[in-house]
Amino acid sequence: MSDANPIDLLFAGLRKLGPGSDADTSQVLDMLPERVHGMIVDAGCGTGRSTLVLAKRLQTLVHAVDSYEPFLRELDEHAEQAGLAHLVRTHCMDMSDIPQRFEDIDLLWSEGAAYTIGFPHALQTWHSALKPRRFVVVSELCWLREDAPLEVRQFFRSGYPGMRTVQANQSAAREAGYEVLAQHTLPREAWIEGYYEILVPRAQALLDHADPCVQDFAAETLEEIRIFGRADDSYAYVFFVLRKI
């Protein structure tokens, strides 16, 4: 039995910790109706792929929030290497605590992380920390069709039972006090390039690891990727560009 951390073994050194791309981040940033300065927070930043895009594009200090310290250490290294260290400040904390740490936020960005505290709950929680008429940009895993293959539905009944349709998430945003300005669906290549294509051989190599927890984590990852291949575009990450009312 080893004390190896499955997350570190599978994701160490990965620039992407989930589906997404610099191009998609930039494209969605351009959907905002105005250029944003002031207080910028990237919630659930991971190792900071999106953080660095925001910092470079906006040339404004980005507060990068994540609850996993090793990811933040990697982000600090990446920011230094990119010459952006002066524009990135890391905070090891829970996303739910953002209103207690930050106020008068101009842009709260969150890619693929809001689900950890619940999409509707995240929007409700963050609302009080935003300036009036300021912005939240958040991507969330959504059903795109009602006729998803049965095995895909069964997988997410346990994998993410709170997963909702795009329309349901738009309604949740409005109920939380936001205007829905725009949305953007991540393309399939944003899941594969630099993410699933790297995870597959890594996870396969960990199936024989001495630690059963590592084996299980690797097997779950491979099952997630298999389901993605069978999904027939029935789900995707969707960005919601929101403005506080």
C-alpha positions in Angstrom: 0.0 0.0 0.0 1.4 3.4 -0.9 0.4 6.9 0.1 0.4 8.2 -3.5 -2.1 10.9 -4.3 -4.2 9.7 -7.3 -4.8 13.4 -8.4 -1.0 14.1 -8.4 -0.2 10.9 -10.3 -2.8 11.5 -13.0 -2.7 15.3 -13.4 0.9 16.3 -12.5 2.3 18.7 -15.0 -0.9 19.0 -17.0 -1.7 22.5 -18.2 -5.3 21.6 -18.5 -7.2 20.0 -15.6 -10.5 19.8 -17.5 -12.0 20.5 -20.9 -11.2 23.9 -22.3 -8.7 25.9 -24.4 -7.0 29.3 -24.5 -8.9 30.0 -27.7 -12.3 29.3 -26.1 -11.4 31.4 -23.0 -10.4 34.3 -25.2 -13.5 33.9 -27.4 -15.8 34.0 -24.4 -13.9 37.0 -22.9 -14.7 38.8 -26.1 -18.4 38.2 -25.5 -18.4 40.6 -22.6 -20.0 43.9 -23.7 -17.1 46.0 -22.4 -13.5 45.6 -21.4 -13.2 44.8 -17.7 -10.7 46.1 -15.2 -10.7 46.4 -11.4 -11.2 43.3 -9.2 -10.9 40.0 -11.2 -11.3 36.6 -9.5 -10.8 33.2 -11.2 -12.7 30.7 -9.0 -11.5 27.1 -9.1 -8.5 28.0 -11.2 -6.6 24.8 -10.8 -3.1 25.2 -12.3 -4.2 28.4 -13.9 -4.6 27.9 -17.6 -7.5 30.3 -17.8 -5.9 32.6 -15.1 -2.9 33.3 -17.4 -5.2 34.0 -20.4 -7.2 36.5 -18.3 -4.0 38.2 -16.9 -2.4 38.5 -20.3 -5.5 39.7 -22.1 -6.7 42.1 -19.5 -3.3 43.2 -18.1 -5.0 43.4 -14.7 -4.3 41.6 -11.5 -6.2 38.3 -11.3 -6.9 36.7 -8.0 -6.7 32.9 -8.5 -8.7 30.9 -6.1 -8.4 27.1 -5.5 -8.7 24.8 -2.5 -5.7 22.5 -3.6 -2.4 24.1 -2.7 -0.2 22.0 -5.1 -2.2 23.4 -8.1 -1.6 26.9 -6.9 2.1 26.3 -6.5 2.2 25.2 -10.2 0.2 28.3 -11.2 2.8 30.5 -9.5 5.5 28.7 -11.4 3.7 29.1 -14.7 3.0 32.7 -14.1 6.6 33.3 -13.4 7.7 31.5 -16.6 5.2 33.5 -18.6 6.3 36.8 -17.2 2.9 37.4 -15.6 3.8 36.9 -11.9 3.0 40.5 -11.2 -0.5 40.0 -12.5 -1.4 36.8 -10.6 -2.1 36.4 -6.9 -3.1 33.0 -5.6 -5.4 32.2 -2.7 -5.9 28.7 -1.2 -9.5 28.7 -0.1 -13.0 27.4 -0.8 -15.0 29.1 -3.5 -17.9 29.4 -1.1 -15.9 31.8 0.9 -15.3 34.3 -1.9 -17.7 36.9 -0.6 -15.9 36.8 2.8 -12.5 37.5 1.1 -13.4 39.7 -1.8 -15.9 42.5 -2.4 -16.7 44.8 -5.3 -15.7 42.2 -7.9 -15.8 43.4 -11.5 -15.4 40.0 -13.2 -15.7 36.5 -11.5 -14.5 33.8 -13.9 -14.9 30.1 -13.3 -14.3 27.3 -15.8 -15.7 23.8 -15.0 -15.5 24.3 -11.2 -18.8 25.7 -10.0 -20.4 22.2 -9.9 -18.3 21.4 -6.8 -20.5 23.7 -4.7 -23.5 23.4 -7.1 -24.1 25.7 -10.0 -27.2 27.5 -8.6 -25.6 27.8 -5.2 -22.4 29.2 -6.6 -24.2 31.9 -8.5 -26.3 32.8 -5.4 -23.2 32.8 -3.2 -21.1 35.0 -5.5 -23.9 37.5 -6.2 -23.2 39.6 -3.1 -19.5 39.9 -3.9 -20.1 41.5 -7.3 -20.5 45.2 -8.0 -23.8 46.1 -9.5 -24.0 45.5 -13.3 -20.7 43.6 -13.2 -20.0 40.1 -14.7 -19.9 36.4 -13.9 -18.6 34.0 -16.6 -19.0 30.4 -15.6 -18.9 27.1 -17.5 -21.1 24.2 -16.5 -21.6 20.7 -17.7 -25.0 20.6 -19.4 -27.3 18.2 -21.2 -27.7 19.3 -24.8 -30.4 16.8 -25.7 -33.1 14.8 -24.0 -32.3 11.7 -26.0 -28.9 11.0 -24.6 -27.8 7.3 -24.9 -29.0 5.3 -21.9 -25.5 4.3 -20.7 -24.6 8.0 -20.7 -27.6 8.9 -18.6 -26.8 6.1 -16.2 -23.2 7.2 -15.9 -24.2 10.7 -14.9 -26.9 9.6 -12.5 -24.1 8.7 -10.2 -21.3 10.9 -11.7 -23.2 14.2 -11.6 -26.8 13.7 -10.6 -27.3 17.5 -10.5 -26.5 18.0 -14.1 -29.1 20.1 -15.9 -30.1 21.3 -19.3 -28.8 24.6 -20.7 -32.3 26.1 -20.3 -32.5 25.0 -16.7 -29.2 26.6 -16.0 -30.2 29.9 -17.7 -33.3 29.9 -15.5 -31.1 29.3 -12.4 -28.9 32.2 -13.4 -31.9 34.5 -13.7 -33.4 33.3 -10.4 -30.0 34.1 -8.7 -30.2 37.7 -9.9 -28.4 37.8 -13.3 -29.1 38.7 -16.9 -27.9 36.1 -19.4 -25.9 38.0 -22.0 -24.4 35.2 -24.1 -23.3 31.5 -24.0 -20.7 29.4 -25.7 -20.5 25.6 -26.0 -17.1 24.0 -25.8 -16.3 22.0 -28.9 -15.2 18.3 -28.8 -11.6 19.1 -29.5 -11.4 21.2 -26.3 -12.0 17.9 -24.4 -9.5 15.9 -26.3 -6.5 18.1 -27.2 -4.1 18.5 -24.3 -6.5 16.7 -21.9 -8.1 13.3 -22.7 -5.4 12.5 -25.2 -2.9 12.8 -22.3 -5.1 11.2 -19.6 -5.8 8.0 -21.5 -2.2 6.6 -21.5 -1.5 7.9 -18.0 -4.7 6.3 -16.6 -3.9 3.0 -18.4 -0.4 3.0 -16.9 -1.9 3.4 -13.4 -4.4 0.5 -13.6 -1.7 -1.8 -12.2 -0.5 0.6 -9.5 0.1 -0.9 -6.0 -2.5 1.3 -4.4 -6.1 0.2 -5.0 -7.3 3.9 -4.7 -5.0 4.9 -7.5 -6.3 1.9 -9.6 -9.9 2.9 -8.9 -9.2 6.6 -9.8 -7.6 5.5 -13.1 -10.4 3.2 -14.0 -13.0 5.9 -13.3 -11.2 8.3 -15.5 -11.0 5.8 -18.4 -14.8 5.1 -17.9 -15.5 8.9 -18.1 -13.5 9.1 -21.3 -15.3 6.0 -22.8 -18.6 7.6 -22.0 -17.6 10.8 -23.7 -16.8 8.8 -26.8 -20.3 7.2 -26.7 -22.2 10.4 -25.9 -23.1 11.5 -29.4 -22.7 15.2 -28.4 -25.5 14.8 -25.8 -23.7 16.9 -23.2 -21.0 19.6 -23.1 -19.5 22.3 -21.1 -21.4 25.6 -21.7 -20.2 29.0 -20.8 -22.7 31.4 -19.4 -21.9 35.1 -19.7 -23.9 36.8 -16.9 -24.4 40.3 -15.6 -25.6 41.1 -12.1 -28.9 42.8 -12.1 
